[in-house]
Each structure stands twice: as structure tokens, then as C-alpha cells.
Amino acid sequence: MPDRTFTLEIVTPDRVVTSDDEVVSLIVPGVSGYLGVMADHAPLMTELQIGEITVRRANGEELHIAASPGFMEVSGNKATILVSSAEKAEEIDIERAREAQQRAAERLAQIEKDTVDFARVEAALKRAINRIRVAERRM
């Protein structure tokens, strides 16, 4: 018996990253840890953190996406993910991500922990590390 599928849309303010009707499973970075979604999942609305989204398609293909914080809604056999940024592994410029990681790490070492800038720079560092980890999956 073939796997049951559902629809997935991952959307940023700039573009639709993916729109797919043949998704078998989805793993997303929830704020309390990673969580999985399959066809006929109960309705759900959850916040997402910086992390990797893994999509498994009916044909066996896996898609890995580096995503920033956002939200996911699951309803009516459809998952919709809204994030401020998302990149498929093959879209990531790993050298640029490593440079961003280096800049953020250097800046983080110079900032006091109780400032707004610290939280912003720490988030930039997490995004860079996540992008590198996802990009290295294609190597």
C-alpha cells in the first residue's frame, strides 16, 4: 500500500519556497523540539524556531531546508509554514554562510549579554550555523 500524502506549502515574504502535493512526512523545528507531521494529522498551530525542515516525498526524495523562526498550521491534510526566510540545501552558498558565522561569532564576543544587540547577533549566529549544517547535507 502506498504512503498517504498531504500538501505542504513553505512561504516567506519574498517567495513560495515549495508547494508540494506529494509529501509523505515532514519534520520541523518546534520551539519545544522537533516534531513530525504525516497525512491526516490532527489540526495544529505551532511556533517554529531556527532549524532544519525535512520533507520526505512519495517518490522517496528528501528535501532539506534551512529555516528561520515562524509558524506552522496543519489543517485539512495540508501543512502551511510561514517563515521570514528559508533556503533549500542546494540554494545555500556555504562559503557565504561560513563568513556570516565568523562575523557573528566575532561580534558576539564583543557584546554584553544583557543587550538587545546580543540577542540579534546570537540569532544571526544560529541562522548561519543552521545554513551550514543544511548545506553540508548535499555534499
VEXDREN-2710 file (C-alpha; in Angstrom, 1 decimal):
% VEXDREN-2710
k/r/px/py/pz
1/MET/0.0/0.0/0.0
2/PRO/1.5/3.4/-1.0
3/ASP/2.1/6.0/1.7
4/ARG/-0.6/8.5/2.2
5/THR/0.3/12.1/1.1
6/PHE/-0.6/15.6/2.1
7/THR/0.0/19.1/0.8
8/LEU/2.8/21.3/2.0
9/GLU/3.5/25.0/1.4
10/ILE/6.5/26.8/2.7
11/VAL/6.2/30.6/2.3
12/THR/8.5/33.5/3.0
13/PRO/7.6/37.2/2.5
14/ASP/9.6/37.0/-0.8
15/ARG/8.6/33.7/-2.3
16/VAL/7.0/30.3/-2.1
17/VAL/9.9/28.1/-1.3
18/THR/8.0/24.9/-2.0
19/SER/4.4/23.9/-2.8
20/ASP/4.0/20.1/-3.0
21/ASP/1.0/17.7/-3.0
22/GLU/3.1/14.6/-2.7
23/VAL/4.5/14.9/0.8
24/VAL/4.6/11.7/3.0
25/SER/6.3/13.2/6.1
26/LEU/7.5/16.5/7.4
27/ILE/9.9/17.2/10.4
28/VAL/10.0/20.8/11.7
29/PRO/11.9/22.6/14.4
30/GLY/9.2/23.4/17.0
31/VAL/10.1/25.6/20.0
32/SER/10.0/22.6/22.3
33/GLY/11.9/20.3/19.9
34/TYR/11.4/18.7/16.5
35/LEU/8.0/17.4/15.6
36/GLY/6.7/15.3/12.8
37/VAL/3.6/15.5/10.6
38/MET/2.1/12.8/8.4
39/ALA/-1.1/12.6/6.3
40/ASP/-4.3/13.1/8.3
41/HIS/-2.5/14.8/11.2
42/ALA/-4.8/16.4/13.8
43/PRO/-5.2/20.2/13.4
44/LEU/-2.2/22.1/14.8
45/MET/-0.8/25.6/15.1
46/THR/2.7/25.9/16.4
47/GLU/5.6/28.3/16.6
48/LEU/8.9/27.2/14.9
49/GLN/12.4/28.1/15.8
50/ILE/15.6/28.3/13.7
51/GLY/16.3/24.9/12.3
52/GLU/16.1/22.3/9.6
53/ILE/12.9/21.3/7.9
54/THR/13.0/17.8/6.4
55/VAL/10.4/16.9/3.8
56/ARG/10.0/13.3/2.5
57/ARG/8.1/13.0/-0.8
58/ALA/6.1/10.0/-2.1
59/ASN/8.9/9.2/-4.6
60/GLY/11.4/8.8/-1.8
61/GLU/13.2/12.1/-2.4
62/GLU/14.1/14.1/0.7
63/LEU/14.2/17.9/0.8
64/HIS/16.3/19.7/3.4
65/ILE/15.5/23.4/4.1
66/ALA/17.2/25.8/6.5
67/ALA/14.5/28.0/8.0
68/SER/14.3/30.9/10.3
69/PRO/11.6/31.2/13.1
70/GLY/8.0/31.3/12.1
71/PHE/4.7/29.4/12.3
72/MET/3.1/26.2/11.0
73/GLU/-0.5/25.4/10.6
74/VAL/-1.8/21.9/9.9
75/SER/-5.4/21.5/8.9
76/GLY/-7.4/19.6/6.3
77/ASN/-4.5/17.4/5.2
78/LYS/-2.4/20.5/4.4
79/ALA/0.6/22.0/6.3
80/THR/1.4/25.6/5.8
81/ILE/4.7/27.0/7.0
82/LEU/5.3/30.8/7.3
83/VAL/8.8/31.8/8.0
84/SER/10.8/35.0/7.4
85/SER/13.5/33.1/5.4
86/ALA/14.0/29.6/4.1
87/GLU/16.6/28.1/1.7
88/LYS/16.8/24.6/0.2
89/ALA/20.1/22.9/0.8
90/GLU/21.1/23.3/-2.9
91/GLU/20.4/27.1/-2.7
92/ILE/22.8/27.8/0.1
93/ASP/26.2/29.4/-0.6
94/ILE/28.2/27.6/2.1
95/GLU/31.2/30.0/1.9
96/ARG/28.9/33.0/2.4
97/ALA/27.3/31.2/5.4
98/ARG/30.7/30.4/6.9
99/GLU/31.6/34.1/6.6
100/ALA/28.4/35.1/8.3
101/GLN/29.1/32.6/11.1
102/GLN/32.6/34.1/11.5
103/ARG/31.3/37.7/11.6
104/ALA/28.6/36.8/14.1
105/ALA/30.9/34.9/16.4
106/GLU/33.4/37.8/16.4
107/ARG/30.6/40.3/17.1
108/LEU/29.1/38.1/19.8
109/ALA/32.4/38.0/21.7
110/GLN/32.4/41.8/21.9
111/ILE/28.8/42.4/23.1
112/GLU/27.5/42.4/26.6
113/LYS/24.9/39.6/27.2
114/ASP/22.2/41.9/28.6
115/THR/21.8/44.0/25.4
116/VAL/19.3/43.8/22.5
117/ASP/22.3/43.5/20.1
118/PHE/23.4/40.3/21.8
119/ALA/20.1/38.6/21.1
120/ARG/20.2/39.8/17.5
121/VAL/23.8/38.7/16.9
122/GLU/23.2/35.3/18.7
123/ALA/20.2/34.7/16.3
124/ALA/22.4/35.6/13.3
125/LEU/25.0/33.1/14.5
126/LYS/22.3/30.3/14.9
127/ARG/21.0/31.0/11.4
128/ALA/24.5/30.8/9.9
129/ILE/25.3/27.5/11.7
130/ASN/21.9/26.1/10.6
131/ARG/22.5/27.1/7.0
132/ILE/26.0/25.4/7.0
133/ARG/24.6/22.2/8.6
134/VAL/21.8/22.0/6.0
135/ALA/24.1/22.9/3.0
136/GLU/26.6/20.2/4.1
137/ARG/23.9/17.5/3.6
138/ARG/24.2/17.9/-0.2
139/MET/28.0/17.4/-0.1
END
